[in-house]
């Protein structure tokens, strides 16, 4: 199970360190409004897919709340079928869907989970609801 903060599932982007810090900065700046994950990770972690309207706690390397995002869309697509419009919304500077695919394939391979064209990808869209912990260290952050 993924960590919870104030009843919200944690959204820990990328890998700890510079990658996560950079991705969180992009979210907080409003540049990154989507993220991609492997469907197999949900089963391995015993997690259900996110749903539209669900709020997630954006966390740093120490699982400290840095913001809250609200899910605006969830789709599953084959890796080869992830559209450019989605890839661009990840806000990571890719100049084409081919560049996005190459970068993500290399990332998942480094993590020991190589992908193929048929790998099922969870395409998660979100909007930033609040930045920082809003003075809330716990409690119900879902409203």
N, C-alpha and C positions, 0 to 999 in steps of 0.2 A: 504494500500500500504506500501511496505517496504521502508525504507529510501534510498535516492540516494546520492552518493558522486561523484562529477565530472561526472555525467551522468551514473554512474554504480550503479546497485542494490547492496545494502549492504548484506554481508554475516555475520550474527551474530551467531556464533556457540554456542550451548548449552544455559545455563542460565547465567545471569550476575554473576560476582564474580570469585571464584577460578575455576569453571568449564570452563568458557569461556577463562580465562587466560591460563589454561592448554591446551585447545584445540588449541588456537591460537599459543602457543609455539610449539606444535606438527606440525602444518602446516608450520610455519617459519623454523623449523628444517628439513622439507622434509619428516617427518615420516607419517603425516596424509595427504592422497591424496584423501579422499572421506568423504562424510557425508550422513546421512540418515535423511529424513524428512517425515512427514505425508502428503499424498496427500490432505487430507481435509484442511490442513492449507493454501494451495494455494488458494482454493476457498473462504475460510473465509477471506483472506487478499486481494482478488481480484487480485492475481498475476498469471501470466502465468508461466509454467515450464521454467527452464533455457534451453538453447540450446548449443550444441557443438560450441565452439569458443567464447562464451560470456565471458566477463570478469566481475568479481565481486569484490567489495571492501570489503576486510576482515576488520572487525571493532572490537574495544574493547567495554567495557561497556559504554563509553561516545560517542559511534558512531564515534570515531576517527579512521582514516585509519591506519592500521598496515601492510597492504600488499595488493597485487592484485593477484587473482587467475584466471586461465582460465579454463572454463569447457571443459572437455575432453570426458565426457560421461554422459548420462541421461537415466535411465531406471526406469520403475515402476514394482514392484514385490509385491506379497503377502508377508506379514511379515514372514510366514512359509517358503517361497521360496527364501528369500534373501540368496545368496550363501556365503560360507565361504571366497572365494576369495575376494568378496566385503567387507565383515565384517572385514577381516584382513587389508584391505587397509585403514580402518578408523584409524588405528594406535593407538588404545587406550589400547592395551595390552591384549585383549581377547585371550584366548588360544584355543577356539573352537567356532563354530557357535552357539552352544547351550549357551555358556557363553555370547556371544554377544546378543543373543535373550533375555536371562534373564535380562541382564543389561539394554537393551533398553526398554523392557517391564516395568521394575521397574521405569525407568526414566520418560516415558510417563505417567505412572500411577500417579507418584508424581505430575505431571503437570495437572492432572485431565482429561487425555485423555487415558484411558486404551485401549490397542490394543488386537486384536484377531489374529488368524492365517490368517484370510482373510483381515485384514487391509492393505490398499494399501500404500506402502512405495516408496518414491522417492529416488532412489539410484543415488547420484550425485558424479561424479568423477571430479577431477580437478588437475591442476599443479600450483605450485607457479610461478608467473611471476616476481614479485618484492616484496621485504620486505621493510617496512617502507613506508613513504609517498613519497619517492623519490624527496623530495623538492617541491612536488606539493600539494597545498592545495585545488585546484579546477581545473576547466577546463576539457578537454577531456582526460580521463585516458585510453581510449579504444584502443589506438595504442601502 
